[in-house]
Amino acid sequence: MSPLNYTQNTVPTLILHGNKDKIAPIRHSKRLNKMLKKQKTTHQFIVVKKGNHGFSTTEKAYQDELNDAMVDFILSQEKANFINN
């Protein structure tokens, strides 16, 4: 069930991937990012600095920034949907 198989006619997508993830290689998210760009899907790709899988070692202040980025992305899509309807 790879998200790479579902990049056509899809919903806005937020990708967060740690650059120190040893479980899921970052190249997978980079490829998804490229495919979403090609399909002109609204998306955002955030590489989490020093982020391992699950971001358990990410400092709280940085986690707060990431949380804010997630909320901002969701709200931006809500606004875009409102404007387009």
C-alpha positions in Angstrom: 0.0 0.0 0.0 2.5 2.6 -1.1 1.2 6.2 -1.4 3.2 6.3 -4.7 0.3 4.3 -6.2 -2.2 7.0 -5.3 -0.9 10.3 -6.6 -3.5 10.9 -9.3 -6.7 12.8 -8.4 -5.7 12.9 -4.7 -6.2 15.2 -1.8 -3.8 17.9 -0.5 -0.9 16.1 1.1 1.5 17.0 3.9 4.7 15.0 4.1 7.0 15.1 7.1 10.1 12.9 7.0 13.1 12.8 9.3 16.5 13.0 7.6 17.8 10.5 10.2 15.0 7.9 9.7 16.5 4.4 9.6 13.2 2.6 9.0 11.7 4.5 6.1 14.3 5.9 3.7 13.8 9.6 2.9 14.1 8.8 -0.8 10.6 7.4 -0.6 9.2 10.8 0.5 11.3 12.6 -2.0 9.9 10.4 -4.7 6.3 11.0 -3.5 7.1 14.8 -3.4 8.2 14.6 -7.0 5.2 12.6 -8.1 2.8 15.0 -6.4 4.5 17.9 -8.1 4.1 16.2 -11.4 0.4 15.7 -10.8 0.1 19.3 -9.6 -1.3 18.1 -6.3 -1.3 20.7 -3.5 1.3 19.4 -1.0 4.1 20.4 1.3 7.2 18.4 2.0 9.0 19.1 5.3 12.3 17.4 6.0 12.7 17.1 9.8 16.3 18.0 10.8 17.8 15.2 13.0 14.4 13.5 12.8 14.4 9.8 13.4 11.3 7.6 12.7 8.5 8.9 14.8 10.5 12.0 15.8 11.0 10.7 19.3 14.4 12.5 19.6 13.2 15.8 18.2 13.4 18.7 20.6 10.1 20.0 22.0 10.5 23.5 20.6 11.1 22.0 17.1 8.2 19.7 17.6 6.0 22.7 18.4 7.2 24.4 15.1 6.3 21.2 13.2 2.9 21.1 14.9 2.3 24.7 13.9 3.3 23.9 10.3 0.8 21.0 10.3 -2.0 23.1 11.6 -1.1 25.9 9.1 -1.3 23.4 6.2 -4.6 22.1 7.3 -6.1 25.6 7.8 -4.7 26.7 4.4 -6.6 23.8 2.7 -9.8 24.7 4.6 -9.5 28.3 3.3 -8.7 27.1 -0.2 -11.7 24.8 -0.2 -13.9 27.6 1.1 -12.7 30.0 -1.6 -13.1 27.4 -4.4 -16.7 26.6 -3.4 
